[in-house]
């Protein structure tokens, strides 16, 4: 008798509408017809994409960000958790690595704090598994309640706006894994501004993990685009777009995945590069690529403490504390609202 795959019975609050697929198709069309072609990052992080990135993260010996961030949390989780008030709500932006989340929640439980933990993710399978695992771990001793929010960052901002008068306890946004670095500095500041401007009446704080490595050779080894595991992750993004559009928009043989460090932006970037002149039709719109034209797949910015302070300042926030790894290249930052209101 064949066994059925285990699906955790976890209640997820769906933040997005049923029009999610059509919205993604429209976003793909819009980003591919813009002056600078950008592949929507949401298409990289389906269930299969998350699995492939996890393989890259765990099996690539030169991939230092997760290792260094975990080192910080092992050493400082008790201190970091002291900045989280009793009866706070924690909203984690992404639910991929529960090992790091567990370190922080365990410290909070030791301090006997009552916490509502929410994980936000676009993948229902990944989210269900993560929330279920955390719930099983923490429910026996109590104090930590775990919930799932299914949607994107944009969906979260809209949801926060609807909750503005219903939340009185402090809200802590947990943004680990250098996920903030997937944005350019302008867009990162804009997202933080939108969250802060959601008109919630409670206190808001952020705990943000940021990769500040400035060693270019170390970055190149870490993010080597020729790594088969990274190639598999990026290729799945194109295939996900095909599944979404229900047609073969992107054929594997038409594209090569490359990467490079752009020093002017302190950012590593992956690109899809067209191998010949291409033309495709999406939602009635003709999209053209010329041979060797690049389409940005994903970025990973490398920001120093000075950089991150400048970014959060634009959102009316201020860095209150920072914890660094032993190499002094990765930081976890406590970011709070600026009481003076000055930018």
N, C-alpha and C positions, 0 to 999 in steps of 0.2 A: 504494500500500500504506500503510495507516494505521500510524503509529508508536505503540508502547506507552509509557506514562509511565515515566520512569526511577525505579526504586526502589533506593536504595542497599542493598547487602548488608552490613548491620551487625548484629552480634550484640547483641540487647537482652535484659537480664535482667528478666523479668516478675516484679514484686513482688506484684501483686494476683492474686486468684483469678479463675477463669472466671465467678464470680458477680458480677462488677463491675456489670453492667447492673442486676440485681435489687437490689444494694446501693444504687445510685444512686436507683432508684425508691423504695426504702424511705426513703432520706434525704430525698428530695423530699417524700414524704408526711409525714414527721415534722416537717420544718421548716415546712411549710405548715399544720400543725395546732398549732404552738406558739403561745404568747401573742403573740409578735412574729414575724410571718411573714418568713422569710429565704429567698431563692432560693439553692440550693446553688451555690457558686462554681465547682465542677467542671464544671457544665453550660455555663459561659461559655467554657471553654478547650478545646473540641474543635478539630479541624484547621481548620474553617472559622472558628471564633471567633478562633483565633490569627492567621489571615490578615487578618481584619477589624480586629483590634486593631493589628496591625502597620501597616495602612494608616492608621489613626487616628494612631498614634505618629509615623510618618514624614512624613505629609502635613499635619499640623496645626502651623503655624508657631509657635503659642503654647505648644506642648507642650515645656516646658523640662526635665523630670526626666531623660530619656534623654540630652539634649544636655549637661546639666551633669555628669551622672555620667561620661559619656564623657570630658569635659574633665579630670576628676579622674584617670581611669585613664591618659590620655595623658601627663599631667604626672608622676604618681606611681607608675606601674606597677612601675618598677625598685625603688623603695623598699618598696612594699607587698609585692612578691614576696620581699623579704629576710626577711619575717616567716614565710615558708612554708619549713619545713625540707626538707632532702634526703630523698628517698624518702617524702614525704608522699602521702596520698591526698586529692584534692580532690573534694568532692561538691557540685555546683552545683544549687541548688534552682530548677529551671526552665531550659529550654534555648533560650529565645526569641531572645536577641540575642547571636549569636556574635562580633560585632565587639568587644564589651567583653571577652568571654572570651579572644579571641585576643590582646588587648593584654597580659593578665596571663600567659597561657601563653607568649607570645613572650619576655616578660621572664624567666620561669623557665628557658626553654630557653637564653637567652643566658648565664644563670648556671650552665649545664650541670648542672641538677638533674634527677634522675630522679623523675618524677611520674606517679602513676596518677590520671587525671581521669575522673570519673563525672558524667554529666548526668542529672538526674532530670526526667521530664516525664510527663504523662498522655496526650499525643498521640504515637502511634507514628510517624506520618509526620514530624512536626516533629522528634522525637527522632532518628530515623534520619538525616534530612538533616543535622542539626546535627553529630552525632557523625561522620558520614562526612566532612563538610567539614573538620572539625578534624583528623581522622585523616590525611587527605590532606595537609593543610598541615604537620603536625608529624612525620610518620613518617620522612621522608627524613633529617633530622638526628638523629632518635632522642631518647630521653630522656623523651618525653611519650607515654603510652599512653592512648587514649580509649575509653571504654565508655559504654553507655547503661543506665539503670535506668528501667523503665516502671512508673509507679505514682503514687500520691499521697503527700503528706507523712506521712499516717498509715501507709501501706504501708512507707515508708522507716523509720519508727521501729521497726516490727516486724522489718524486715530487719536493722537495726542490732543489735537485741537478739540475733538469731541469730548475728551475726558477732562477738559480744563478745569471744570468746577467740581468734579467728582473725586479728585485726588488731593489730599491735604498733607500726606506724609512726603518726605523728600524722595525724589526720583534720582537714581544713580544710573547713568548710561555707561555700560561696560563695553569698550570698543578695543578689543585686543587684536593681536596678530598683524599689526601694521596695516590693518584694513583701511585706515584713514589715508594711507599712502597710495591707495588705488585711485585717489583723486589728485588733481593738480591743486596747488595751494589755494587758488581762488575758489574752486568748487568745494573743497573741504571746508573753508570758512563759510561758504554760502549754506552748506548743509547744517553746520552747527548753528548758524543764525536762524535757519528755519525751525530747528528744534527749540531753540531758546525763545523764539517768537511765537510759539504755539499757544501762548496766552494761558499756560498753566499757572495756577496761583501758588503752587508749592515750590520749594527750593529745588534747583536742578544742579547736579554735579556730574562730572565725567571722569572716568578712569580710562586713559587712552594709552595703548602700547604703540610705540613709535621706533622704527629702525633708523638710527642715525649714523650708520656706517659710512665712512668717507674713503675707505680703502677700495679703489676701483678694481684691483685684481681679485680681491675677496668677493666683491659683488659679482664679478664676471664668472667666477667659479660657482658661486651659489646659484645663479640664474641662467647658466649655460643653456642656450636655446637648442643646442644639439642633443641635450639630454633626452633620450627616448621617452622618459616618463613625462617630461614637460611637453614634448611633441604630441604625446597621446592626449594630454589634457587640452591643449589648444585645438587639436584636430576635432575633438569631441564637440567643441563650441560650434564649429562650422556644421557638423552633422546635426547638432541640436537645432540649428537654424533651418536645416532641410526638413527635419521632422516637424518643426513648427509650421513651416510654409507648405508642407505636404507636397514638396517638389524638390528636385535636385538643383538648388541654387548654387551651391558650392561643391564642386567635385574635388576630391582629394588631390588629383593629379594637376589641378589648375593653380594650386597654392603651395607656397613654402613658408614655414614659420621661422622667423628670425628674431633676434633681440640685440639691443645695444644700450649702453649707458650714455645718457645725455647730460653732460656736466653742467650745462647752463641751468638745468632744472633740478639737478641732483636726483635724477630719476632713471631707473631702469625701465625700458619699454619693450614689449613684445609686439611684433607686427605680423600680419598675414601679407604676403607679397604675391601679386598676380604674376603668373608665369607666361601669360600671353594676353593679348587684347580680349576682353570679356564683355558680354552684355547679358543682362538678365532682366526679367520682368517681375515686379513684386507689387501687388495690389494696384495693378494697372499703370505702374510707373516704371519707365525704362531706366536701368542703372548700368553705367558703363565704367569699366576699368581699363586703363592702358597697361601694357606690359611693364612690369617692375613697379607699378603703383603700389604703395603701402596702405594698409588699413590697420589702424591701431587696435590691438587686441586687449591689452591690459598693461597697467603701469604699476610700479612700486617705488614710491618716492623715498628718499633717504634724508630725513630732516633732523637737524641738530636741535638742542634745547632752545636755542635762540630762534630757530625757524618755527618751532611749534608754538612758542610764546607769541610770535608775531601773527601766526594764523588764528589762534584762539582769540587774540585781542580784537580782531576784526569782527568777531561775533559777540563782543561785550563780555568776554571771559578772561580769566587770568589763571596762570599756572600757580598752584599753591604748594605743590610738593613734587619731587621727582625721585624715583628710585632707579638706579642704574645697575647693569651687569658688571662683572669683574673686568671686562674688556672696555667698559665705558663707551660702548657703541649703541647699546639698546636701552631705551628708557620707558618706564611706566609713569605716567603723569597724572596727578590729581588736578583737575581743572574745575574751577568754580565760577559762579557769576560774580562779576565785578561790582561790589557794592557802590562804588563811586559813579558807575555808569559811564565812565570815560573810556573812549576807544584809543 
